Amino acid sequence: MSEEKKLVKQCKRRNARAFDRLYDRYSPVLFAICMRYASAKTEAEDMLQESFLTIYQKIDSYRYEGSFEGWLKRITVNTAINIIRKNARSLQMTMTKDEYHQVVSQENDVISQMSERDILNCIQNLPSGYRTVFNLYVIEGYKHKEIAEMLNISENTSRTQLIKARKALKLEMENMEIRR
């Protein structure tokens, strides 16, 4: 039996030390996810805390199918989205398909010249709606239809938020290059 499977079984038995080990082992990875969705470190810490509360409550539902870390990440992303949804203002904006394609085609590869920390800082500076859609689409790999359902917005709004996020990121990254 793998070490991970033993840890999960102990957590299912509500072993406090096992949960401490689970936290120590996975919190850095899950915190990185929270940082992508949060606008500040304290908000990410709150998201992480909520995620682990949910993990604690739902550990019995893990069926040893698929990656345990993937299961944890999914809970963390969903927790972050729920927190954002609670705090969100309306994301309704529109953009035509032509505007969408024009913006996408204008993007350049400034990102390859930046550090991971610089990129994360730029993402964190995005407005909540932009940041959420950007993370779900670009990082997590969701489709616009799925994002629309998760956030209770239209697919067009999801596309618009992504376009505006990319534009804002590009501008921020170009400004960082100028400051260097």
N, C-alpha and C positions, 0 to 999 in steps of 0.2 A: 504494500500500500504506500502510495506516495506521501511525502511530508505534507503537501498541500491538502490531500484528502483527509489525513489525520487531523489537521488543523480545523478543517470544516466540520468534521464529526464532533470534535471537542467543542466547537462554537455552538453547534446544534444542541449540545448538552448544557449549554449556558455556562461553560467554564470561563470565568473572568480572565484568567491568565491567557487562555487561548485567544480571547478577544483582544487583549493587549498585544499579543504577538501578531494577530491579524492587522491591527492598526499600525504597528511598527513596520510591518512588511509592505503594506499597500498604501499607506497614507501619502508617501511622496508622489506616487503615480497619480493617485486620485486628486491630490491637491493641485497638481499641474493641470488637470482637467478643469478644476474649479477656477483656477487663475485665468484660464482662457475665457470663461464665461463672466467672471466678476470684473467690476471696474476698479476694485481696490483689494488689497490683501485681506483686510478684515472681512469683506464680503465673501471672499473665497474661503476663509476660515469658517465662516458661518455655513457656507454651502457644504464644506467637508464634514462639519459636525452633523448637519442634517442628513447627509449621505450615510454616515456611519450609524446614525439612529435607525434609518431605514434598513440598512444592511442587518443590523441587530434584530429588527422586527421581522425581517423576511428571510433570514438565513435558513429557516426550515423549508422554504420553497425551492432552494437550490437542489437540483436533481442530479448533479455530477455529469450533466450533459453539456458538452462544450467547455470552453475555457472559464475557469472560475474568475480569473482576472477580468475577462470580458464581461462576465455577469456583474462584477463590481463596478466596472466602468459604465455599463448601461444604467445601473442604479444612480450613479453619480451624475451622469448627463441628465437623466430624467429629473433628479432632484434639483439640479441647477436650473433647468427649464421651468420647473414648477415655481421656484423662488422668483425667477424673472417674470413669469406670467403673473404672479401675485402683485408684483411691483410695476408691471408694464403699463405704459400708456398706449394709446392706439398706435398701431404700426401701419395703418392704412395709408398707402401712397401708391401711385400708379406710374408706370413707365411703358412706353410702347416697345414692341419687339425690335424695331429699328434702333431706338435709343439704346436698348440692351446690347445689341450686337455691336453698335458703334463704340460703346464704352469698353466692352470686352476686348475688341480688336485694338484699342488704344493702349492697353496695359503694356508696361515694359518690365524687364527683369531686374529691378532694383533690389528685390528680395535676396537674390543670390549673394549680394555683397554685404548683407547685414548679419549680425549675430542673432542667435536664438532669443537672447534677452531683449534686444532691440525690437525684434518682431513681436514678441509677447507684449512689450510696453505699448507698441502701436495698436495692437489688438485691444488691449485694455482701455485705451483712450477712445475707442469707438463708442458711440451711443449704444445703449443697451440693445435695441432692436437690431441694429446693424451687426453688433458683436455676436448676438445669439444666432442669427441666420448664417453669418459667416462661419462660425464654429460648426454648426450642424451640417452645413453643405460642404465646406472645404475640408474640415478636420475629421468630422465624424462620418461623412460620406452619405448623408441622407439626400433624398431627392426632394425637389420643391413641393411635390404633392404631399410627401410625408411631413415636411416642415410645416406646411400650411395646416395640416390636421393637428399637429402637436401644439402649434401656437394659436390656433383658431383664427387664422388669417387666410387670405386668398393666395393661390399660387403666384399670381402676378405681384402681390405684395412681397412675397418671399424673394422673387427674382429682383424686384426693385431694391429691397433691403441689401441683397448681396451686391448689386451693382454699386449702390451708394457706399457700402462698406469698402469695396475694392477701390473706389475713387478716393475715399477718405484715407485709406491705408497708403495708397500710392502717393498722395500729397504729403502725408506725414513722413513717409520714408524718404521722399525727395528732400523735404525740409531737414531731415536728420543728416542726409548726405551733405547738404549745404553747410550745416553747422559744424561738420567735421573738419 
